[in-house]
Amino acid sequence: MTTTKIARKQGLDLARVLIADDHPASRLTLQTVLEAGGYQVDTAATAAEAVGKLDTDEYALVLTEMSMETPNSGLKVLAHARMMDYKPATAVLKTDLNADRRQTTDFLVAPENLPEFFAQVAALISDRATRLVNRQARHAVASS
């Protein structure tokens, strides 16, 4: 039984990550690495599949390759993720050498450097949590 399945069975609330990448080996590698690190992971092979998952589930982090079915399909995933009410953190996988760095500020290292990869994933999720808490505090002050 995987770490994720055990944690779900025990009722632990793990950070949920969506990986959008059209390369099966890359998806499986990232999924395996992140699940071993204690994250709950879903995957998508196309931008359309990723957008559908963003609409049905809530993610703390969305990792996308820039070019899947089209050269900029990752931008569609990022744009859709950023429109979601739950505001997931987003990042383009640095392993995609064609990524347009002007479109996003968050890039991850290739998973071969695991300590740095996990540090960046944790930082992205932590920053998202901080933004959500700050937003809730602003709303609480505004409504009082």
C-alpha positions in Angstrom: 0.0 0.0 0.0 1.4 3.4 -1.0 2.1 6.2 1.5 -0.7 8.2 -0.1 -3.2 5.3 0.3 -2.2 4.7 3.9 -2.5 8.5 4.7 -5.9 8.6 3.1 -7.0 5.5 5.1 -5.8 7.2 8.3 -7.6 10.4 7.4 -4.5 12.6 7.0 -5.0 15.7 4.9 -2.1 15.7 2.4 -1.3 18.5 0.1 -2.8 17.6 -3.3 -0.7 18.1 -6.4 -1.7 18.0 -10.1 1.0 17.1 -12.7 0.2 17.9 -16.3 2.8 16.4 -18.6 2.3 14.4 -21.9 5.4 12.2 -21.3 4.3 9.1 -19.5 7.7 8.4 -18.0 8.0 12.0 -16.6 4.5 11.8 -15.1 5.2 8.5 -13.4 8.6 9.6 -12.1 7.2 12.9 -10.7 4.1 11.1 -9.3 6.3 8.5 -7.6 8.7 11.0 -6.2 6.0 13.3 -4.8 4.0 10.4 -3.4 7.1 9.1 -1.6 7.4 12.6 -0.2 3.9 12.4 1.3 1.9 14.3 -1.3 -1.4 13.2 -2.9 -0.8 13.3 -6.7 -3.1 13.3 -9.7 -1.8 13.4 -13.3 -3.0 14.6 -16.6 -1.6 13.9 -20.1 -3.2 16.9 -21.8 -4.1 20.5 -21.0 -7.8 19.6 -21.5 -7.5 16.8 -19.0 -5.7 19.0 -16.5 -8.4 21.7 -16.8 -11.1 19.2 -16.2 -9.3 18.0 -13.1 -8.9 21.6 -11.9 -12.7 22.0 -12.2 -13.6 18.9 -10.2 -10.9 18.7 -7.5 -8.9 21.2 -5.4 -5.1 21.3 -5.6 -2.5 23.0 -3.5 -0.1 22.9 -6.4 -0.2 22.5 -10.2 2.9 21.5 -12.0 2.8 21.6 -15.8 5.0 21.1 -18.7 4.8 24.0 -21.1 4.2 22.1 -24.3 2.0 19.1 -24.5 -0.5 18.8 -27.4 0.5 22.4 -28.5 3.6 24.4 -27.8 1.9 26.6 -25.2 -0.7 24.3 -23.8 0.9 24.6 -20.4 -0.1 28.3 -20.4 -3.8 27.2 -20.7 -3.3 25.0 -17.6 -1.6 27.9 -15.7 -4.3 30.4 -16.7 -7.1 28.1 -15.7 -5.5 27.2 -12.4 -5.0 30.9 -11.5 -8.7 31.5 -12.2 -9.9 28.9 -9.7 -11.4 30.2 -6.4 -9.1 27.9 -4.4 -6.0 29.6 -5.9 -3.5 26.7 -6.3 0.2 27.5 -6.4 1.5 27.0 -10.0 4.8 26.1 -11.5 6.2 25.2 -14.9 8.5 22.2 -14.9 12.1 23.3 -15.6 12.7 20.0 -17.5 10.7 21.6 -20.3 13.4 23.6 -22.1 10.9 25.4 -24.3 9.1 27.1 -21.4 8.5 30.8 -21.8 10.0 32.2 -18.6 8.1 35.5 -19.0 4.8 33.8 -18.4 5.4 32.6 -14.9 7.8 33.2 -12.0 7.8 29.7 -10.5 10.1 27.1 -12.0 11.1 23.8 -10.5 14.4 21.9 -10.8 14.4 18.5 -12.5 13.6 15.8 -9.9 17.1 14.5 -10.0 18.0 17.1 -7.4 15.5 15.8 -4.9 16.3 17.9 -1.8 16.0 21.1 -3.9 12.9 19.8 -5.7 11.1 19.0 -2.4 12.2 22.4 -0.9 10.7 24.2 -3.9 7.5 22.2 -3.8 7.1 22.8 0.0 7.8 26.5 -0.5 5.2 26.9 -3.2 2.6 25.1 -1.1 3.5 27.1 2.0 3.3 30.4 0.1 -0.1 29.4 -1.2 -1.3 28.6 2.3 0.0 32.0 3.6 -1.9 33.8 0.7 -5.1 32.0 1.6 -4.8 32.8 5.3 -4.1 36.5 4.5 -7.1 36.6 2.1 -9.4 35.1 4.7 -8.1 37.6 7.3 -8.8 40.5 5.0 -12.3 39.2 4.3 -13.0 38.8 8.0 -11.8 42.4 8.7 -13.9 43.8 5.8 -17.1 42.0 6.9 -16.8 43.1 10.6 
